[in-house]
Amino acid sequence: MTITITAFERSPDGGKGLARDTRVRWALEEVGQPYDVRYVSFAGMKEPAHLALHPFGQIPTFEEGDLAIFETGAIVFHLANNHAGLLPDEREARARAITWMFAALNTVEPPILDLTTAMIFEGDRPWRDERLPLVRDRIRARLDKLAARLGDADWLDGAFSAGDLLMVSVLLRLRMSGILDDYPSLAAYVARGEARPAYQRAFAAQLAVNAPSAA
Ligand SMILES: N[C@@H](CCC(=O)N[C@@H](CS)C(=O)NCC(=O)O)C(=O)O
């Protein structure tokens, strides 16, 4: 069955790979599944046809036969559950890897998204300068603990898993802020993720659309 995902017709990041279709492309590449992409405009995402797939009018979505799902966590989990390569077979190791998927999306990503909100979406608001240090502190609180847990390991729990895929994807959002520079072990962890051939293919595929001359 053909897999079709949706992605921005033009990503606001111009090809840095931060739009969430890159996470899904990466997972698809890791498990060796070919896929098609349907590109949508910002206006198109709010039209009934797309809202039927994604109730919040966002990307990415995932369709395979009669199945249509949204939320990157759910999509990556679906792929990891149905194909080898992203979750260990052993029951407890699998549960721990799934835990890291949730930790990436529920515990580490929210303060990182707050930084984007404070800097970009609310950059002209009077509270910006007061808020920014608080947001940065909340990110550091998470990174301190994450770095402590990672230690000098390559991945969060044994072999690379969907938990690492999502955690690296989330941390990549910090690159522009410079915060990651204060955490060399996490910066190296992100670099290990980016060095994976599956990530490289996913990144190149989105770049070819968003910055065609650079690809
Ligand atoms: N929790 C959702 C977030 C999806 C999301 O925020 N998508 C962004 C692109 S990365 C989007 O479509 N933004 C446009 C909008 O919200 O109008 C997921 O993980 O899939």
Ligand as a Chemical Component Dictionary entry (heavy atoms), coordinates in Angstrom:
data_LIG
# 
_chem_comp.id                   LIG 
_chem_comp.type                 NON-POLYMER 
_chem_comp.pdbx_formal_charge   0 
_chem_comp.three_letter_code    LIG 
# 
loop_
_chem_comp_atom.comp_id 
_chem_comp_atom.atom_id 
_chem_comp_atom.alt_atom_id 
_chem_comp_atom.type_symbol 
_chem_comp_atom.charge 
_chem_comp_atom.model_Cartn_x 
_chem_comp_atom.model_Cartn_y 
_chem_comp_atom.model_Cartn_z 
_chem_comp_atom.pdbx_ordinal 
LIG N1  N1  N 0 1.715  18.058 17.740 1  
LIG C1  C1  C 0 1.699  18.136 16.309 2  
LIG C2  C2  C 0 2.166  19.516 15.897 3  
LIG C3  C3  C 0 1.986  19.740 14.420 4  
LIG C4  C4  C 0 2.462  21.123 14.029 5  
LIG O1  O1  O 0 2.630  22.037 14.859 6  
LIG N2  N2  N 0 2.691  21.298 12.725 7  
LIG C5  C5  C 0 3.149  22.570 12.214 8  
LIG C6  C6  C 0 4.304  22.372 11.263 9  
LIG S1  S1  S 0 5.733  21.679 12.034 10 
LIG C7  C7  C 0 2.036  23.241 11.435 11 
LIG O2  O2  O 0 1.347  22.604 10.685 12 
LIG N3  N3  N 0 1.909  24.564 11.608 13 
LIG C8  C8  C 0 0.979  25.351 10.882 14 
LIG C9  C9  C 0 -0.250 25.681 11.682 15 
LIG O3  O3  O 0 -0.361 25.251 12.852 16 
LIG O4  O4  O 0 -1.099 26.379 11.117 17 
LIG C10 C10 C 0 2.594  17.030 15.711 18 
LIG O5  O5  O 0 3.549  16.640 16.386 19 
LIG O6  O6  O 0 2.342  16.551 14.595 20 
# 
loop_
_chem_comp_bond.comp_id 
_chem_comp_bond.atom_id_1 
_chem_comp_bond.atom_id_2 
_chem_comp_bond.value_order 
_chem_comp_bond.pdbx_ordinal 
LIG N1  C1  SING 1  
LIG C1  C2  SING 2  
LIG C1  C10 SING 3  
LIG C2  C3  SING 4  
LIG C3  C4  SING 5  
LIG C4  O1  DOUB 6  
LIG C4  N2  SING 7  
LIG N2  C5  SING 8  
LIG C5  C6  SING 9  
LIG C5  C7  SING 10 
LIG C6  S1  SING 11 
LIG C7  O2  DOUB 12 
LIG C7  N3  SING 13 
LIG N3  C8  SING 14 
LIG C8  C9  SING 15 
LIG C9  O3  DOUB 16 
LIG C9  O4  SING 17 
LIG C10 O5  DOUB 18 
LIG C10 O6  SING 19 
# 
